[in-house]
Amino acid sequence: MKPGQRLSMLLVLWLVVGGGAACSQDLPPELLVPGAPSRPGTRQIVPTPGATMAGQPGGTTAAGLTAGSAVIQFQRDVERFNSHLRMAKAAPAGSALQFRFFQSAREIAEKWIDIGYEHSDIAGAVASATGFILPRGAEDSLIALEQTIGELNPEIPENSPFGFHPAAVVPPFPYGSDDPYSFAKEIGVKWDRPMVYFFWILVQPNLAVNEFQWDRFDRLIASFPRSMRMMGNIALGSPRAEGGRYTEYAVSPGSYLPKDEAAYQTFVKAVVERYDGDGTGDMPGLGSPIRVWQVDNEPPSGRSDYARFLYLTATAIKEADPNALVMIGGATGQPPTAAYLGGFDRTFLPILEDLAKLGGKPFDIFDLHWYGDATGDYLGVKEVLEHIREKVDALGLTPPAGYWITEMGTYSGNPLPFPGIPGYDPAAQTEKQQAIDLVKRFVYPLSLGVSKVFPAFGLNEGFKGDGGYFEFTGLIYEGQGEGDLGRGVKKLGYYTYRKMVGVLEGSQWQSLRTLRQDGGVHLYKFTNRGRGIWVAWNDLSSEATIEIDQVKGREVVITRAVPACEAGRDVKNPLTACPSERVAVKRGKVSVTLDQVPVYIEEQPVLSRTRAVPEGRSGNGQ
């Protein structure tokens, strides 16, 4: 094929997974976009240099399209998608103009996702003519677009509250992907707390040799998306693992402290330096630096000396990277609230008291963990947070970067009794209960001032394989056990997380306002690019009608946060799975009837008649 021939066809070709090979030998290399997702048998819309901005995207349905006309319309939309994406990249980062171009490209991809799900004849015609598989190819293009937005606007992932512990699915291959982060990217996860900890025992397996083994950690970091952020965890190791070698590094099996403090701090500084992205001693090809470091997990875990250990570690972290944030190991427990707080005062508060005696502020972020059932346990985090804040502030340890919840969640299914908590036998819960609870476990803590929330444990089920609580907290079935609907089947919570991020991401999180928390009714207002978004629900079994005032525009879109089906396997089209309706705004007010399923109420901007101006030109013709 000669350069320039069949350009419109080349616009729709990209990669077909097969050891990462290109789908056609005559594809020019500039069409291959590094870091974009790939799936078996799909081809994506990708940016191509040289085009100019074209018309606006089409509608959101295939109404009026025949199989033949659809192919022509598809090729035109590909050109529009690519040109809008290029214009977005050329626009000032974070500007309204950039957002408009991104939104136009997003609408085009969503249009063809919708067509692919709803019109198999049109999808077949497009595939035959262009080799582009709908709807999967358009979905991959949308994912690549969202990743581009995150890369060009780093404040979006930095400020985003949407995490997961862990976000990677390892190994990913049984689920039909070669990318451990493909699911996380699809639903919009921005922060990962990975399973892999930077254990001294693993990084420096031979203390007699001043050499560090980076291979396993470099592989993890190399696979990590540039549009996401990772927090790292540093520790000596686990006394229960590593073949009993813990005492080679620690003063005793029951202590956190290293035998050789200087050698330990050398290790810490080496880890931080390799992954901090400052250009000195960095891992080759480092794309997304680590700037948040947690010191071990859930102390005291039967050991002593954590306060001193935290000080040693934090000091070394700050020496290697003064801009890094240090997170204390998470405070943990289970509802009821009284039991959690009793355990906190017995085991965690003494650590804080020891830290206060040592002086200074050795941590920037306080981490707490909160699980429970989907029957209102999410509300208990308020009392827990207030109690912890009171104790922390009284000791002069107020964390400058606030509070995170890096383990939060509930389950679907019927777990075995919880070990270690006498009498706690979790009741069976449905996918819908888990999905409803997921939204509340984000919005409610955010309203209390929590910065980030990480559902745990894992995007996919099967954390321990023991039939217990954490076997059922994931959002993707693993294909084993009673009630499992099949490997790779996505739960309702999967689509609920995706919708939540799609609606709320990019909000001005500090401007979140609590408008109502009484009688079971919750009402919160977010602001996203000047547009009001309310999130509301009613915890009671009966319905409740509320009135929202000071609403701008002529209408709002009200969307239920959870798909309108009983299980995720019944979701046919993710774009339309959550029912929505347009409601007129009357004198700045809207009435909404609430039940236990949260709803999003989104202001709709009044469209301007002003046309978008291409880069390099002003609106007055200059």
Helices and strands as residue ranges (DSSP letters): H 7-10, G 29-31, H 67-90, H 96-118, H 120-130, H 136-152, H 155-159, E 163-164, G 173-175, H 182-187, E 191-192, E 198-199, H 200-203, H 215-222, E 229-235, G 242-244, H 246-249, H 261-275, E 292-295, H 306-320, E 325-328, H 337-343, I 344-348, H 349-358, E 366-370, G 377-380, H 381-394, E 403-408, H 431-447, E 452-455, G 469-471, H 492-504, G 509-511, E 513-518, E 521-528, E 531-538, E 544-548, E 555-560, G 568-570, E 580-584, E 590-594, E 599-603
